[in-house]
Amino acid sequence: MKKKILIIALLLVFSCSALCGCASLMDFFAPGNAKNQEDNSDDLSNKKIGILIYAFSDDFMSCFLEETVKYLSELGFSQENVTVLDAENNKDTQLSQVKQLVEEEYDALIVNPVNVSIVHSITDMAAGAKIPVIYVNREPEAAEESRWEDYGLDVTYVGCDARQSGIYQGELVLDLGLSAVDLNGDETIKYYLIEGAPENIDARYRSEYSVATISHEGWNMDCIYTGVANWDKETARQLVSKALVDYPEVELILCNNDAMACGVIEALTDAGIKPGTDILVVGVDALPQALDYVTSGYLVGTVFNDYISQSHNAVDAAVRYIQGKKNQHYIGCDYIKVNKNNAEEIRKLTSK
């Protein structure tokens, strides 16, 4: 039964390969694909590693997952020992998946939690079995991270500081100049805020810091609509389609991620509004479709959420734990601000 779950999960993930331009799963695990890596000389072919993702439907996490599996192959992990599981955005499902892999004595887990509220329970299950955990993308609460330090647990978080992404979103807007954003000339920017998930720290920081960065420069900001789209393109499209009828005076739409920004752009074009001219839109992640929109001028800009660095750092941390070494409990990376000037550079980076 477990083999069936594994195969289905892998097929689901790699059906999304067009999003990130990655090769097929079999290409990743082709004979001779393993490389010698510094500090990773031990034989990893018999080590079992589980990758638990909150939802395969998330475009960014699909890119992260494909890059992670690719890198595991390069380091010498065997295909049959790499298990990827989709929690389908259900906390109970993910807890059950962790329990399954702990009982099967996996050597390490890479976990993208459905919600940070379950991190404590996941940590306890894994630590009780002496299985190291690397959390990615959704940062646990500070008290939980302090617990890892206090008790010397083999647990690490890998990710970027979402406050930086919010600041960069704000700077992308500021770079345009007030006259270009204040489309009606009333010296007040009327904006929508399209948020990810209410309990997600990344969503909270991106919303807070994007607006604060703009306001700090003396611009008057007036939020006339807030919608929670849960990182989903279609949900964002539907929310904004309705909001445009109820609050048509909008000049700027700030989105917590690119999937939602792309949905917003579809809503605008469906309404006969030209994004980038009639209404300005900003996103985060630098997904391929978003980069297309940046190049065309439909999207003011986005912020590259470096899934390549994050996936490699997560795997490297897991390998160090497997080899009996230690890690920092927090391994950070930087976002990159993306506009027309460097969109193609970012595209080349992510298509390698």
Beta strands, then each sheet from edge to edge (+ up, - down):
strand 1: 49-53
strand 2: 82-86
strand 3: 108-111
strand 4: 133-136
strand 5: 155-160
strand 6: 188-195
strand 7: 220-228
strand 8: 252-255
strand 9: 280-282
strand 10: 302-304
strand 11: 330-333
strand 12: 336-338
sheet 1: 2+ 1+ 3+ 4+ 5+ 11+
sheet 2: 7+ 6+ 8+ 9+
sheet 3: 10+ 12-
end
